[in-house]
Amino acid sequence: MRVVWINGWGLGKDYLKWIASDLYPEKTHVFIQPKEVWSVELDQQAKDSTIVAYSLGAFLLLNRPDLCRKFDRVVFMAPFADLKKESGLGGKVHLAQLLFLRRWLQRDNLAAIKDFIVRAGLNSHSNDLSEFLDADLIWGIDRLINDSLKPGVLGSFEVWIGEKDRLLDAKRLHELHPSVNVLSAAGHDLGELLKEANLEL
């Protein structure tokens, strides 16, 4: 069985590789980064693949229902309809914070990413940030700044969120989408979410 992972923002592939090899060593894994060509890479995967879309990766895939329908199983971890707190759709991040992060990336992308990882409460397993292109990082932030999904979109899918998430308001997301699974001991970190959900892939 092949598992295709779509990563979150600012995280190297090593982040996904460590989690995948630790929790699902018997599976074959493909890793996709959240950059402009992500959908082309995903569309090349076999129909019987299990897709795990995480954070920004989940947001991108939710914007492409045609790709969601292509695969037998799609799992969304820490997804959102809009990360911006001002939208009232379950995000905790103010627009001003995203705009500041975008400017910071242009000055010192390494410091900006490291700060984000700490603030989000992520267990980063990647020390090599050389794989990131500034344009890809800014493209991802621009999606968070400019894009939004319709309320209720998460209700049609298999969704897992952490009650202790620093970026998402689990209570608000559950109000909007009662079918989502809320994990009381997990935050935004993908490894935490998968372990707490005891998810079989």
BAFI-3210 file (N, C-alpha, C; in Angstrom, 3 decimals, decimal comma, padded with zeros to 6 digits):
// residues 201
n [1|2|3|4|5|6|7|8|9|10|11|12|13|14|15|16|17|18|19|20|21|22|23|24|25|26|27|28|29|30|31|32|33|34|35|36|37|38|39|40|41|42|43|44|45|46|47|48|49|50|51|52|53|54|55|56|57|58|59|60|61|62|63|64|65|66|67|68|69|70|71|72|73|74|75|76|77|78|79|80|81|82|83|84|85|86|87|88|89|90|91|92|93|94|95|96|97|98|99|100|101|102|103|104|105|106|107|108|109|110|111|112|113|114|115|116|117|118|119|120|121|122|123|124|125|126|127|128|129|130|131|132|133|134|135|136|137|138|139|140|141|142|143|144|145|146|147|148|149|150|151|152|153|154|155|156|157|158|159|160|161|162|163|164|165|166|167|168|169|170|171|172|173|174|175|176|177|178|179|180|181|182|183|184|185|186|187|188|189|190|191|192|193|194|195|196|197|198|199|200|201]
n.u [000,838|000,552|001,352|000,696|001,997|001,220|002,874|003,132|003,582|006,889|008,294|010,695|011,158|012,217|010,887|008,396|009,355|010,564|008,366|006,705|008,325|008,625|006,003|004,667|006,239|006,005|004,836|004,852|006,122|005,404|006,425|005,231|005,852|004,451|004,195|004,021|003,765|002,564|000,068|000,340|002,235|000,762|-001,374|-000,201|-000,121|-001,154|-004,555|-005,333|-003,829|-003,328|-004,017|-002,498|-003,038|-001,637|-002,018|-001,021|-000,814|-003,196|-005,039|-004,499|-005,267|-007,965|-008,890|-009,030|-011,272|-011,632|-009,290|-009,415|-011,501|-010,390|-008,953|-009,012|-008,949|-008,725|-007,138|-007,355|-005,252|-005,070|-006,459|-007,842|-010,259|-009,707|-006,907|-006,695|-007,510|-009,371|-011,332|-013,078|-013,363|-012,075|-009,325|-006,396|-004,513|-003,514|-004,045|-002,135|000,079|000,726|001,414|003,635|005,328|005,719|007,215|009,451|010,497|011,656|013,815|015,255|015,021|015,604|015,597|012,936|011,469|012,328|011,355|008,617|008,213|008,733|006,769|004,445|004,547|005,802|007,445|010,234|011,996|013,875|016,884|018,009|017,487|018,005|016,698|014,569|013,137|013,002|010,892|008,998|008,322|007,213|005,119|003,502|002,800|001,407|-000,839|-002,094|-002,636|-004,249|-006,194|-009,255|-011,639|-014,996|-017,316|-018,010|-016,823|-015,082|-016,636|-017,262|-015,295|-012,671|-011,408|-008,965|-008,129|-006,195|-006,896|-005,208|-004,020|-002,008|-002,375|-004,891|-008,348|-009,819|-012,296|-013,977|-013,768|-014,970|-017,542|-018,336|-018,019|-019,273|-018,592|-015,856|-012,906|-011,754|-008,816|-007,829|-005,297|-003,456|-001,543|-000,632|001,296|002,150|003,022|002,195|-000,591|-001,172|-000,338|-001,990|-004,470|-004,252|-004,096|-004,773|-003,280]
n.v [-001,199|002,187|005,275|008,632|011,664|015,019|017,814|020,215|023,812|025,172|022,966|020,460|017,585|015,609|015,771|014,560|012,051|010,961|010,664|008,959|006,644|005,880|005,385|003,952|001,768|-000,358|000,445|001,891|005,040|008,316|011,656|014,922|018,309|021,457|023,342|025,267|023,335|021,169|019,897|018,725|016,750|015,202|014,337|012,432|010,149|006,798|005,606|003,970|004,818|005,959|009,122|011,495|014,529|017,392|020,207|023,100|021,604|020,158|022,240|023,141|020,858|020,668|022,739|021,614|019,748|017,928|016,438|015,292|013,489|011,630|009,633|006,619|006,871|009,687|011,532|014,127|016,040|018,320|020,367|023,348|025,890|028,508|030,126|032,533|034,450|036,476|035,656|034,011|031,282|029,323|029,552|030,684|032,569|035,836|038,114|040,141|038,892|036,946|038,576|039,852|037,645|036,995|039,207|038,868|036,483|037,330|038,705|037,005|033,910|031,504|032,113|032,950|030,606|028,857|030,224|030,059|027,264|026,813|028,447|027,224|024,858|022,531|019,402|019,432|017,502|018,035|019,423|020,533|023,128|023,906|022,989|024,569|026,966|030,462|031,506|029,435|029,274|031,804|031,664|029,751|031,123|033,234|031,881|031,361|033,921|035,033|033,183|031,340|028,975|027,725|027,916|024,948|023,084|021,164|019,220|017,065|015,186|012,919|013,975|015,175|016,905|018,696|019,347|020,986|022,595|025,219|026,864|026,507|026,732|024,416|024,034|025,877|024,933|022,451|023,235|024,335|022,150|019,434|016,753|016,410|014,934|015,441|015,587|015,220|015,336|016,244|018,575|020,783|019,342|016,838|014,202|013,888|014,063|011,794|009,691|010,052|009,710|007,094|006,103|003,998|003,297]
n.w [000,000|-000,855|000,579|000,265|001,126|001,834|002,623|005,388|005,771|005,578|006,464|006,119|003,924|005,495|007,881|007,371|006,521|008,812|010,552|009,010|008,667|011,290|012,274|010,251|009,044|007,287|004,983|001,645|000,804|-000,422|-000,815|-000,852|-001,359|-000,266|-002,690|-005,740|-007,781|-006,643|-007,139|-009,631|-009,112|-007,307|-008,882|-010,421|-008,959|-008,000|-008,088|-005,953|-003,846|-000,477|000,707|002,722|003,877|005,188|007,268|005,659|003,318|003,455|003,236|000,633|-000,845|-000,203|-001,685|-004,132|-005,062|-007,125|-007,213|-004,707|-005,037|-006,691|-005,399|-003,383|-000,601|001,455|003,897|006,194|008,103|010,689|009,168|007,577|006,814|006,557|007,663|008,876|011,671|011,590|009,836|011,151|010,873|012,232|012,311|014,072|013,588|013,130|010,407|010,235|011,392|009,498|007,337|008,427|008,738|006,067|005,159|006,781|005,807|003,439|004,352|006,113|005,779|007,126|009,902|010,114|009,521|011,556|013,804|013,323|013,522|016,222|017,453|016,522|017,833|016,880|016,319|014,886|012,591|010,794|010,013|007,865|005,939|003,438|001,246|000,664|-001,469|-001,711|-003,189|-003,160|-000,442|-000,011|-001,810|-000,531|001,864|000,725|-000,188|002,238|003,074|001,049|000,172|000,717|001,965|001,432|004,152|005,983|004,344|005,353|006,472|004,853|004,792|006,020|008,914|011,185|014,106|016,565|019,963|021,381|019,570|018,390|016,271|015,261|016,119|017,779|019,010|017,714|015,080|015,381|016,020|013,588|011,932|012,835|012,442|012,517|013,917|017,113|018,921|022,135|023,373|021,550|019,549|016,937|015,667|013,341|013,894|016,573|016,218|014,609|016,263|018,517|017,343|016,660|014,097|011,388|008,340]
ca.u [000,000|001,308|000,823|001,203|001,923|001,370|003,446|002,763|004,473|008,144|008,818|011,395|010,658|012,677|009,819|007,459|010,045|010,758|007,063|006,238|009,126|008,400|004,644|004,176|007,444|005,711|004,220|005,650|005,754|005,744|006,336|004,998|005,977|003,383|004,637|003,084|003,583|002,118|-001,077|000,855|002,849|-000,291|-002,191|000,538|-000,157|-002,159|-005,873|-005,482|-002,979|-003,939|-003,467|-002,525|-002,766|-001,394|-001,912|-001,137|-001,093|-004,632|-005,717|-004,355|-006,061|-009,380|-009,192|-009,088|-012,151|-011,455|-008,215|-009,919|-012,369|-009,619|-008,318|-009,911|-008,998|-008,003|-007,192|-006,913|-004,721|-004,942|-006,863|-008,578|-010,878|-009,031|-006,053|-006,772|-008,468|-010,415|-012,383|-014,023|-013,551|-011,317|-007,908|-005,982|-003,407|-003,960|-003,524|-000,906|001,164|001,109|002,092|004,954|006,122|006,088|008,314|010,603|011,060|012,473|015,041|015,994|014,043|015,947|015,089|011,476|010,962|012,596|010,416|007,300|008,186|008,626|005,458|003,390|004,685|006,102|008,664|010,887|013,032|014,709|017,806|018,487|016,466|018,516|015,818|013,508|013,326|012,243|009,647|008,036|007,873|006,339|003,896|002,672|002,254|000,407|-002,072|-002,726|-003,085|-005,219|-007,184|-010,181|-012,599|-016,359|-017,640|-018,649|-016,137|-014,412|-017,611|-017,441|-014,068|-012,086|-010,634|-008,441|-007,495|-005,788|-007,511|-004,165|-003,404|-001,713|-002,732|-006,300|-009,301|-010,514|-013,696|-014,687|-013,829|-015,968|-018,849|-018,630|-017,976|-019,417|-018,089|-014,402|-012,400|-010,914|-007,921|-007,628|-003,902|-002,595|-001,480|-000,584|002,329|001,571|003,312|001,282|-001,950|-001,285|-000,219|-003,188|-005,599|-003,969|-004,660|-004,275|-003,248]
ca.v [000,000|003,426|006,441|009,876|012,717|016,407|018,422|021,547|024,896|025,381|021,710|019,667|016,222|014,776|015,796|013,506|010,762|010,465|010,231|007,823|005,447|005,516|004,891|003,083|001,283|-001,399|001,070|002,651|006,432|009,389|012,920|016,075|019,583|022,404|024,405|025,493|022,154|020,043|019,186|017,912|015,576|014,368|013,765|011,310|009,009|005,778|005,802|003,219|005,396|006,703|010,473|012,179|015,940|017,988|021,652|023,785|020,589|019,874|023,424|023,112|019,765|021,014|023,649|020,815|018,590|016,949|015,543|014,525|012,401|010,681|008,591|005,800|007,391|010,929|011,885|015,497|016,258|019,754|021,198|024,574|026,585|029,806|030,203|033,874|034,584|037,438|035,007|033,330|029,913|028,371|029,877|031,502|033,430|037,128|038,499|040,925|037,950|036,337|039,609|040,025|036,461|037,107|040,176|038,272|035,497|038,014|039,171|035,899|032,813|030,501|032,573|032,992|029,232|028,328|030,868|029,466|025,902|026,911|029,017|026,254|023,684|021,378|018,641|019,399|016,491|018,442|020,520|021,032|023,961|024,351|022,527|025,542|028,145|031,593|031,659|028,419|029,664|032,967|031,178|029,127|032,169|033,964|031,096|031,557|035,310|035,423|032,167|030,894|027,983|027,946|027,276|023,640|022,202|020,061|018,247|015,957|014,401|012,357|015,105|015,057|018,120|018,613|020,341|021,879|023,221|026,639|027,600|026,272|026,718|023,137|024,196|026,562|024,028|021,416|023,878|024,491|020,843|018,486|015,414|016,310|014,237|016,297|014,783|016,058|015,425|016,599|019,937|020,883|018,457|015,696|012,976|013,846|013,793|010,415|008,798|010,196|009,123|005,667|005,989|002,962|003,720]
ca.w [000,000|-000,972|001,283|-000,295|002,136|001,380|003,810|005,828|005,380|006,278|006,988|005,124|003,723|006,605|008,898|006,990|006,451|010,169|011,056|008,221|008,956|012,686|012,512|009,177|008,359|006,297|003,811|000,686|001,021|-001,366|-000,087|-001,723|-000,665|-000,631|-003,586|-006,834|-008,634|-005,808|-007,708|-010,738|-008,483|-006,729|-009,950|-010,997|-008,042|-008,298|-007,486|-004,709|-002,806|000,618|000,749|004,018|003,619|006,500|007,446|004,370|002,315|003,518|002,705|-000,821|-001,415|-000,054|-002,795|-005,361|-004,837|-008,201|-006,799|-003,550|-005,502|-007,504|-004,592|-002,574|000,765|001,716|005,311|006,429|009,440|010,994|008,032|007,902|005,689|006,505|008,845|009,444|012,774|011,216|009,045|012,031|010,400|013,034|012,367|015,211|013,183|012,606|009,101|010,443|011,664|008,221|006,554|009,041|008,388|004,651|005,069|007,454|004,883|002,437|005,014|006,729|005,755|008,123|011,195|010,051|009,595|012,896|014,716|013,062|014,049|017,683|017,816|016,196|018,698|016,041|016,560|013,581|012,454|009,666|010,281|006,580|005,319|002,146|000,173|000,435|-002,298|-001,183|-003,951|-002,702|000,890|-000,151|-002,471|000,496|002,727|-000,058|-000,188|003,549|003,150|000,024|-000,175|001,752|001,499|001,895|005,432|005,868|003,401|006,046|006,946|003,908|004,707|007,236|009,432|012,543|014,607|017,958|020,849|021,872|018,397|018,594|015,062|014,949|017,227|017,621|019,425|016,631|013,935|015,662|015,901|012,163|011,283|013,951|012,142|012,631|015,098|017,942|019,754|023,310|023,820|020,423|019,052|015,487|015,150|012,633|014,631|017,721|015,735|014,149|017,428|019,348|016,600|016,441|012,750|010,499|006,934]
c.u [000,875|000,591|001,498|000,941|002,084|001,710|002,828|003,842|005,750|008,791|009,472|010,788|011,102|011,644|008,826|008,122|010,217|009,449|006,594|007,005|008,915|007,040|004,162|005,345|007,165|005,130|005,268|005,186|006,239|005,504|006,252|005,072|004,898|003,930|003,778|002,803|003,016|001,020|-000,666|001,461|001,781|-001,096|-001,515|000,473|-001,316|-003,437|-006,003|-004,532|-003,846|-003,240|-003,608|-002,091|-002,735|-001,269|-002,057|-001,416|-002,569|-005,440|-005,662|-005,249|-007,556|-009,835|-009,329|-009,954|-012,042|-010,360|-008,630|-010,692|-011,595|-009,175|-009,327|-010,042|-008,135|-008,226|-006,625|-006,508|-004,472|-005,307|-007,598|-009,188|-010,255|-008,222|-006,187|-007,867|-009,647|-011,567|-013,443|-014,261|-012,670|-009,821|-007,608|-004,937|-003,948|-003,315|-002,214|000,299|001,653|001,858|003,498|005,870|006,582|007,263|009,592|011,292|012,001|013,791|015,902|015,068|014,327|015,390|013,567|010,873|011,153|011,634|009,020|007,179|008,022|007,237|004,313|003,450|004,987|007,401|009,372|012,009|013,948|015,575|018,325|017,371|016,909|017,608|014,748|013,961|012,471|010,892|008,583|007,469|006,893|005,037|002,953|002,039|001,184|-000,910|-002,834|-003,293|-004,299|-006,367|-008,052|-011,142|-013,989|-016,574|-018,345|-017,902|-015,504|-015,363|-017,773|-016,289|-013,677|-011,080|-010,230|-007,762|-007,179|-006,416|-006,495|-003,422|-003,214|-002,121|-004,219|-007,139|-010,180|-011,993|-014,518|-014,820|-014,866|-017,384|-019,279|-018,764|-018,073|-018,835|-016,569|-014,026|-011,435|-010,131|-007,454|-006,175|-002,948|-002,645|-001,469|000,417|001,722|001,816|002,402|-000,124|-002,125|-001,223|-001,480|-004,410|-005,462|-004,469|-003,978|-004,362|-003,081]
c.v [001,252|004,546|007,682|010,991|014,076|017,239|019,775|022,557|024,905|024,127|020,915|018,278|015,290|014,712|014,673|012,135|010,143|009,917|008,970|006,552|004,958|004,838|003,880|002,506|000,279|-000,829|001,664|004,097|007,342|010,703|014,090|017,351|020,564|023,586|024,355|024,253|020,957|019,225|018,302|016,620|014,635|013,655|012,565|010,052|008,064|005,998|005,119|003,701|006,006|008,055|011,015|013,618|016,679|019,509|022,388|022,793|020,214|021,019|023,446|022,051|020,037|021,993|022,919|019,573|017,526|015,956|014,713|013,303|011,330|009,466|007,877|006,326|008,645|011,300|013,295|015,658|017,756|020,632|022,449|025,134|027,958|029,926|031,537|033,960|035,472|036,799|034,353|031,876|028,903|028,585|030,781|032,559|034,724|037,412|039,263|040,015|037,292|037,333|039,862|038,861|036,521|038,068|039,596|037,242|036,142|038,525|038,009|034,697|031,751|030,884|032,560|031,595|028,661|028,927|030,285|028,083|025,904|027,395|028,035|025,008|022,417|020,716|018,478|018,381|016,812|019,623|021,145|021,807|024,467|023,937|023,553|026,661|029,265|031,725|030,662|028,784|030,827|032,572|030,559|030,139|032,974|033,209|031,319|032,964|035,548|034,451|031,785|029,892|028,313|027,279|025,937|022,651|020,997|018,939|017,028|014,964|013,809|013,374|014,862|016,367|017,948|019,714|021,374|022,590|024,718|027,499|027,530|026,219|025,468|023,254|024,831|025,649|022,931|021,987|023,970|023,154|019,762|017,105|015,291|015,616|015,139|015,422|015,621|016,277|015,906|018,088|019,934|019,904|017,194|014,385|012,811|013,459|012,334|009,430|008,856|009,567|007,619|005,272|004,883|003,439|002,522]
c.w [000,000|-000,223|000,704|000,716|001,472|002,614|004,161|005,461|006,227|006,838|005,869|004,982|004,844|007,732|008,621|007,006|007,834|010,725|010,333|008,555|010,386|012,881|011,483|008,381|007,251|005,002|002,878|000,730|-000,100|-000,643|-001,064|-000,887|-001,140|-001,431|-004,842|-007,681|-007,867|-006,489|-008,883|-010,190|-007,928|-007,805|-010,604|-010,135|-008,376|-007,504|-006,131|-003,606|-001,700|000,700|002,167|003,770|004,953|006,425|006,110|003,249|002,272|002,924|001,177|-001,450|-001,292|-001,139|-004,125|-005,151|-005,921|-007,848|-005,588|-004,003|-006,268|-006,705|-003,692|-001,151|000,881|003,180|005,481|007,884|009,635|009,797|008,503|006,634|005,481|007,788|009,572|010,504|012,395|010,447|009,912|011,673|011,125|013,054|013,545|014,844|012,579|011,253|009,248|010,716|010,370|007,339|007,094|008,673|006,940|004,470|005,670|006,560|003,876|003,020|005,500|006,841|006,812|009,498|011,221|010,202|010,993|013,922|014,555|013,679|015,567|018,088|017,561|017,070|017,931|016,472|015,223|013,575|011,277|010,069|008,990|005,891|003,951|000,982|-000,179|-000,498|-001,727|-001,880|-003,494|-001,332|000,811|-000,842|-001,441|001,424|001,991|-000,146|001,132|003,680|002,255|-000,197|001,022|001,133|002,026|003,244|005,187|005,020|004,099|006,431|006,068|003,921|006,059|007,770|010,879|012,935|016,092|018,795|021,327|020,737|018,638|017,398|014,736|016,210|017,073|017,978|018,313|015,409|014,145|015,614|014,440|011,449|012,361|013,694|012,297|013,933|015,848|018,920|020,936|023,681|022,731|020,126|017,536|014,866|014,543|013,361|015,824|017,285|015,343|015,304|018,271|018,662|016,450|015,045|011,953|009,064|006,012]
res [m|r|v|v|w|i|n|g|w|g|l|g|k|d|y|l|k|w|i|a|s|d|l|y|p|e|k|t|h|v|f|i|q|p|k|e|v|w|s|v|e|l|d|q|q|a|k|d|s|t|i|v|a|y|s|l|g|a|f|l|l|l|n|r|p|d|l|c|r|k|f|d|r|v|v|f|m|a|p|f|a|d|l|k|k|e|s|g|l|g|g|k|v|h|l|a|q|l|l|f|l|r|r|w|l|q|r|d|n|l|a|a|i|k|d|f|i|v|r|a|g|l|n|s|h|s|n|d|l|s|e|f|l|d|a|d|l|i|w|g|i|d|r|l|i|n|d|s|l|k|p|g|v|l|g|s|f|e|v|w|i|g|e|k|d|r|l|l|d|a|k|r|l|h|e|l|h|p|s|v|n|v|l|s|a|a|g|h|d|l|g|e|l|l|k|e|a|n|l|e|l]
***
